Amino acid sequence: MALDDDKEERRRRFAEVVDAYYARIYNLFCHIVSDTHLAADLTQDTFVKAYEAFGRFRGEASVYTWLYRIAINEYRSYLRRLRREQEFVSRSLDEPVETDGESLFTQLPDPSPSALQMLEKEELIQRIHQAVHSLPPRYRAFAVLRDLEGMSYEQIAEVTGLPLDTVKTRIARARALLRRKLEPYYRG
């Protein structure tokens, strides 16, 4: 009976964590990957891993930074999986694909934003997000965590497990890249 009470208490406490942080983790992934379905999948995977580790969470870090660390690790795992998949699918988009004697050309999905996105975002905000998305992955998460999520350098170092100087350098490089990309929009 006491064991069942412990499980129920753990579920209740974790439900509170999900309620408090789900939107923030989802928004983090939306900024990083620019695909709402992928962001939802990564968010779900993050909370599954967090639930599995919740019994071992000792409170040495805040729940906020603990979850962000799991999220960033999930993003890194996603990038590794993506790189492995791309190694196997490396052919020209112009190269025809043979299917039962017919030749088809590879079709790419339309990358333009949805009508809802265009209505919800002003042009400058869209440009900023596009610039963030075009950053190399090793800088993108740092720009999002610092400038969009408002995390301190120390929190980012804790979340990513990197030295503080490395965090500062990556943020500075991400900002420099963003400044170059956005210069035409903030020049009068």
C-alpha positions, 0 to 999 in steps of 0.5 A: 500500500505504501509503495502505491502511495509513493507512486501516486505521489510521484505521478502527482508531483511530476504532473505539476512539473509538466503543467509548469514547464511543458509550454516552455520546453515546447517553445524551446523546441519550436525555436530550435527546430522550426517544425511544430510536429517535430517540436511536439515529438521532442517535447514528449520525448523530453518529458518521458525521459524526465519521468523516467529519471524523476525518482533520481532527481535530487534537487541539486539543480532547479527543476527548470534547468534539469528539464532544459538539460534533458531537452538539450540532450534530447536535441543533441540525440535528434541531431545525431540520429539525423546525421546518421540518416542523412549519411544513408540518404545522400543523393541528388534531388535532381536525380530521378528515382526509379520505381517499377520502370517509371522515373520520378523526381524527388518532391520536396515539401513546401518550406513556406510558412503557414497562413496562420504563422504569417498572421501571428507573427509580424515581419520582423519577428519572422525574420528573427526566427528565420535567422535563428533557424539558419544558425548552425546547430551548435550555436542555435540552441545557445541563442535560443536559451539565452536570448529567447528563453532568458536563461543566464550564462550559468544556467546554460552552462549547467544545462549543456554541461559545458564550461562557462567560457565555452557557453559565452563564446558560442553565444557571442558567435551566435549573436554575431551571425544573427547580427550579420543576417539581420543587418538589412532589417535594422538599418534605417 
